[in-house]
Amino acid sequence: MAAPPARAAAAAARWTDRIGRLKHWKKPRRFERNLIVIGAGAGGLVTAYIAAALKAKVTLIEKHKMGGDCLNTGCVPSKALIRSARLLSRIARARELGIRETRADFDFADVMERVQQVVRTVEPHDSIERYTSLGVEVIEGTAKLLTPWEVEIARKDGGSQRLTTRSIVIAAGGRPLVPAIPGLDETGYLTSDTVWNLRELPRRFLILGGGAIGCELAQAFARFGAKVTIVQQGLRLLPREDPEVSELVAQQFNAEGIEVLTEHKATRFLVENGERILLAEHAGAEMKIPFDAVLLAVGRAANLEGYGLEELGVKTARTVETNAFLQTNYPNIYAVGDAAGPFQFTHTAAHQGWYAAVNALLDGFWAFKADYSVIPWATFTDPEVARVGLNEQEAKEQGIACEVSRYDMRELDRAIVDGATLGFVKVLTAPGADRILGVTIVGEHAGELVAEYVLAMKHGIGLNKILGTLHAYPTFAEANKYAAGVWKKAHAPQRLLGWVERFHAWRRK
């Protein structure tokens, strides 16, 4: 079907604008590379790997550390820390499992060293040596766009070089957001980049922000013995999740001694009589919150400066602006990952990397729109929170009709056995059908359990087929099947069952 005239005209105008921009620059007669990738985080690594696998000549430029934030300051170290903290929590609950007495001796410095050891163990997966062996040229240095086809590199070894390329992929990542709060520089602060340098546990640990990063690290540090306070400006923790999810996590935090202060706005930091203090506004009143260390977990900002975007005129807002094919306003320059959005997940950056690589290499012949239809994510609190597709909150906001089927973990045999009954599986389906619109799972191993629903949604598998799939007993995965059973019970064919009941009565005569 042909596009409406207005839409076709708009698309033509955008294309003309992009092509027109290239005319302002002198195009090289030949190219030294098929693709240059700026940034070696998840998005850049996958882009470079795909390009090399397709036998293109590709150069990957990284100015800091291979693996980006996920390996060095994000997913890997945070999950390593959470693993140690979770062990302590299990030891503290030993009486629930019939163990009369247990204790654990630890030094926080040893825990943090173990975190770094985990990072070092994973490092070879993202190393220069590995990607060189895969056919990627890796250069350590700082890249700068000179033209749409030329990149200048200030190498770490002191040298410099210029390379021409048909296409460029920006995978420059992001950084923790530092809010402009008076006094913050004077009191000092930690971010998700620098918290890993700690070797002494803060006695009073203040966390600004109640999103995924703030919640994960709050619980971990509390389990090591810190007195943790979360200051959240919004109404609740994890505001992207359904209210009942936020409430469940908040209740668990309260049970573990974490102070959760919602609807508190941080207004000023100060040092008073040698003590660090946050002034926060709540319900029109000002309160003082003393602390020994503060972690800023209020979001992340895309890295947009320092590599030539401004000079070249690449359009940016909060991120690099891209179209459905991940192209910027220059048709041969693409962007992925935190630099581009709309998601700030390692797996979505990698997902985008495939599209960017293929689109850049096949430019003019074929193009694929990045598919965001089935994006899972997980918050690794205890209990874990995992999601894919819509939740109830979003369905209401968007006016999408749906049915909700919920199965509580307290009904699951394996959860009872493991003493992990906190949580539920909640499935949203199209009215009168078993087509899955979204799933929220709260509980033990939620991040693993959601994969079955991701597969189902991606390939159009409904709840009837999940219900008809054999799940091993006793496992947490059975919760997925039982949630499908809740839907099936609500849609039982009552008229048919009435006939069947009469049939069986007749056979008893």
N, C-alpha and C positions, 0 to 999 in steps of 0.2 A: 504494500500500500504506500502510495506516495506521501511524503511529509506535507503537512499543511503549508501553504505558501509562506506564512510568516516565519514558521520554524525553519523552512528551507532557506529563506532569505537571511535569517540570523546566522545559520550555520555557514552559509557562503561568505557572509561578512567576516566571521571569525577566521575562516580559512584565508581570505584575502588579507586580513590584518597580519596573520602569522607569516604568510609568504612575503608580504610587504616589508616586514621587519628584517627579513634576511637580506633584502635588496640593499639595505644600508651598509652591509658589510661585504668585504672582498672574500669570496669563497676560494679556498685553495684549489689548485688544479688537480691535485691528488691528495689522498689522506694516508697518514702513517698508521692510523688505527681505525678499526670499525667502531670501537666504543671505548670511552673513558668513563670510569665510575669514580665519583668523589665521595669517599667515606666507606669504611670497611666494617660497619655494623651489620646487622642481620640483612637489611635490605640490599646494601652494597655487595655483600658476600654472595648472596644468591644471584643477584644480577650478573656479577662477574663470572660466577660458575656456569650459569646457563649459557652465557655468551661463549665461554671457552668450550663448553660441551657441543655447541653448534659450530665449532671450528672458526669462530671469529677471532680477530686479533684484538685483545682487550687489555687495557691497563687499569689497575685499581690503585687509587691514591689514598693513603691514610696518614694523617698528621699526628695522631696520638697513639692509640693502641688498637691492634686488630681485635675484632669481636665486638667493638663498640660498647655501649652502656650495658647491654644485657649480660655480657660475659664479665665485665670488669667492675661494674657498680650497681647492677640491677638484678635481673632474674637469678643469676647463678649465686652470687654471694648472699642475697636475701633468703633464698630457699635453703642454703646451707646453714644460715643462722637459725632459721625457723626449725630446721630439723633438730638441732641441738636443744633449742628451747622446748620443743615438743617432748623430747625425751624426759626433760626435767618435769614437765607437767604430768607425764604418765607415772613417773616415780612418785610424785606427790599424791596421785590417786590410787596408789597400790592397794590400800585397804579395801577399795571397792572390788578388787579382783581377788580378795582373800589372802593377800600378803600382809602379814601383821606389821612388819617393820622394814623400811628401806631408807636409804639416805644416799645423797650424791655429793661428793666434794668436787668442786671445780674452780678454776681460775678463769675469769672472763677473758684475760689475755690469751689463754690457751684456746678458748672457743674462737676468738677472732683470728688467731693464727690458723686454726683448722679451716675457717672460711677461706682464707687466702690460699691454703693448700688445695682446696677444691677448685678454686679459680685456676691455679697453675696446672691442675690435672686436666681441666677442660681446654685450656689454652691451645694445645696442639690441633684441636679440631678446627680452629679459626686462624691458624698460624700462617705466616708468609710461606714457610716451606711447603705446607699442604697445598695452598692455592697455587704456588708455583708449579708443583707437581701436576696440578689439574690443568695447566696451560695458561694460567693468568699471570701477566706481568704485574708484580706488586712493587710500588714505589712508596717509600716512607718520606713524606714531606707535605708541604702545604700547597694546595692547588688554587689557582685563580683563573677565572674565565676571562680571556682577552677578547675573543670574538665567539660567535656561535659554534665555531669549528676549531678553536685553538685554546689550549690550556697551558698556562705557565706553572711550573712546579719548582718551588724552593725546597730542595732536598734536605733531609736531615743531616746528610754528610757534608753540607756546605755548598754543594753544587747547585746548579739550576739547569732546567731544560724546558723547551717548548715542544708540544706535540700537537699535531693536527688530527682530527677525528671526524668521522661522519656524524656521530651522535654522542651525546653526553647524558649520563644519569646522575642526578644529584641525590646523594644518600647521606647528607651531612648530619642527620640526627637532631637531637635536642638536648636541652639542659634543664636542671631544676629551676623553677621560677622562684625568684627572690623578691618578695613584696616590699614595697617602699614604706616601711613602718619606721617612724622616728626611733632612734636609739638602737636599732638592730645591729649596726656595725660596731657600736661600743660594747655591747654585751657579747657579741660573737654568736655564731650559729653554725649548725651542721646541715648538710643536705644529703640526699641519697647518693651523691658523689663522694662526700667526705666522711660520712659516718663510719666507713670501714676502717678509718685510721684510728678509731678509739681502741684503747687497750685497757682502760679503766672504766668500769660500769658507773654511769652517772647515778647518784643517789636519788635525785629528783629530776626526772626526764620529762620535759614538756614537748609535746608534738603539736605543731600547728597544721591542721588539716585532717579531715576524717575520711579521705578517700582510700583507695586500695593500699597505696604505699604507707600512708599514716597508720592505717589499721593493722596491717601486717607487722610493721616494726614496733608498734605500741605493744602488741601482745607478746612479741618475742622478748623485748626488753623487760617487760613486767615479769615474765617467767624466769628471768635471770635474777630478779630481786629488786629491780628499780621501781620507784614509786612513780608511775606514769600518769600524766594528765594529758588528755586530748582536748584541744580547743578547736571547735568547729563552728564556723560562722553560720552555716546553714542549719536547717531544722533537724537534721539527723545524719548519722554516719552513712557512708556508701549511698549517696543520694541518687545514683543511677539505678539502684535496685528498688524492688518493691518495698513499701514501708514495713511489711511484716519481716522482711529479711533484715532490714536495718535494726528493727526492734530486737530480733533474736540475737544478732551480733552484739548489740549494746547490752543486753541482759547477760550474755556470757562474759563480756568485759567487766561488768559490774561485779559478777561473781568472782572474777579473778583479781579484783582490787584495782582495776583501772578506772580512773575518774574520767567520765565523759561529760564535757561541758559543751552542749550544743547551743546555738543562737548566742554565741559569745564572739564579739568582734575585737580582735587585737588592735589596740590603738597606739600603744607606745611601749618600748622597752627602756628600762633604766637600771642603774646600779645604785642601791640605797644601803648605806652602811656596809658596803662590801658584798651585798647580796644581790644577785640578779633577779629582776622582777619584770613580769609582764603586766601591763595595765590592760584590762579588757572591759568592754562595755556589754552589759546584759540587762535587758528590760529597763533601760534608762538609767541604770546605776553603774558605777565604776567599781571594779574589784581588782585586788592585787593577787597575782599568782607567782609565788617564788619558785625558782628552778635553779638547777646546776648546769644543765645543758638543754638546748632547744634544737629540735629537728624541724626544718621547714619542709612540709609535704603538701603544698598548696597547688601543685600542678607543674607542668613542664612547658617550656617555650622552644619553638623550633630554632635551629641555628641558621640564621639568614644573612649574617654579616661576615665580611672578611674574605669572601672568595669570588667576588666580582658580580654578584647578582644585581646590585644597585647600578653599577656602571654600565652593565649590559642592557638593563631595562627589563629584566625578568620580573614578572608581576608577582608581588607577595602581599599578603595581609598578615594574618597570624602564622601562616605557613606559606610555602611556595604554592601558588595557584596552578592547578592542573585541570585538564579535562578528563573525560571518562577513560581516555587511553593513557593517562598519566603524562600527557604532554603539557609543557608550559606554553606561554604565548609564543615561544620559538618552537616550531614543530619538530626540530631535531634534539631538543633538550627536554629531558624527562625528570621527574622527581618521585621519590618513594620514601616510605618510612615516616619517622617523626617529623622530618622536614616538610613532608607533604600532607600528612594526615590522611583521612579523617580519624583514624584510630592510632593509638599509641601502644601497640602491642608488637612484640617481637615476631609473632607468627603472621601478623598482617603485613609487616614490613617485608618479610620473606615472600609472602603471597604476592605482593606488589612487584617484587623483584623479578618474578617470572614474566609478568606482563610487560614490564618496562624493557627487559632484555629482548624479548621476542618482537615487541612492537618497534623498538629501535633498529633491530637488525633486518626486519622485514618491511621497513618503512617504504611506502609507495606501492607495495604489493599486497600486504595483508595487515590487519590490525585487530586487536582484541580489546574489548572493554573490560576493565578490571571488575571482577565479580565480588561484591560485598554482601551477597544475599544470605550467606550462612557463615557468620563470624562468631566463633565461641570466645569466651574469656573466663578467667577464674581469678578469684581473690583468695589468697592462701592464708586466711585466718583459720582458726579452729573453733567452730566448724568451717570448712571451706564453703565458698559460694561460687557457683559456676552457672554460666548462662549461654544460651544461643537463641537468636531470633528475638521476638517480642517478649516483653513481660507485661503484666497487667497494667502497670503504670503507663507504659508507652501505648498500649492498645487503647486505653481510655483517652489519652492525650490526642491520639491520632484518629479517634472515632472509628476504630476497627472492631467490628463485632467478633466475639469469640466465646468459646466455652472453656471452663477451667476444670481440670481434673487434678486432684491432689492426693498424694499418698504420703503418710507420715512415717518417718524412720522408726518411730517407737513401735510400729507394727511389724517391723522386719526382723526375722529371726537372727540374722547375722549381726545386725546392729545391737540387739539385746545381748547376744553372746559377748560382743566386744565392749559393751558399756558405752556405746556411741549412738544413742537414740535421739540426739538433738538434730532436728532438721526435717526435710521433706523433699519430695519431687513434685513439681507443679508444671503441668503441661497445658498450653493453650492450643486449642484446635478451632478450625473453621466451624461455624454453627452447623450441626447436623452431619458433620463429616469427620473422618479420622485424620484429616490432613493437619500436620503439625505446623503451628505458626511460631511457636517459641517454647522454650523450656527453662525453668530455673531450678537448680538443685542446690540444696543446702545440706551439708553433712560430711561425714567421713568420706574421703576420696571423691568428692563431688567433681573435681577437675578431671578425673579419669572417667567417671560415670557419664558425663555429658557427651563424650565422644560417640556413644551409640546414637544419640539423638542428632548430633551433627551429621553423621552418616545418613541417617534416615531423612533428614530435611534436604540434604544435598541431592539425594537420589530419589526423592519422591516416595519414600516408604512411610506408610501410615501406621497408626497405633494398632490396627488389626494384625499387621504382620509382626510388629514387635511382640504383641501378645502371643502370637503363634510361634515365636522363636524360643527354643529351649535355653534356659539359663541355668548354670550350675548352682547347686545348693550345697551349703548355705553361702551365698555371696551378697555383697552390696549391690551388684549389678541386677539382682532380682527386683530391686526397687523400681527399676525402669519398666520391667514387665508388669509389676503390680499396679503402677500408675496407669498403664494401658488398660489393665483390668478394671480400674475405677471408671474409665471412660466407657468401656464395653458394658458394664453393669448399668450405667446411666442410659445406654442406648439399646438395652435389651428389647427384642421384638415382642412386646407384651401380647399382641393379638395372636401371634404364632404360638407363644408359650401357653396361651389359654387353650388353643386347639390341642397342643401336645399333652397338656394336663388331662383333657377329656379322653384323649387316645389311651393314655396309661390307665385311667380309671376303667375304660371299657375292657382293657386287657386283663384286669384283675377279676372281672366277673366270671 
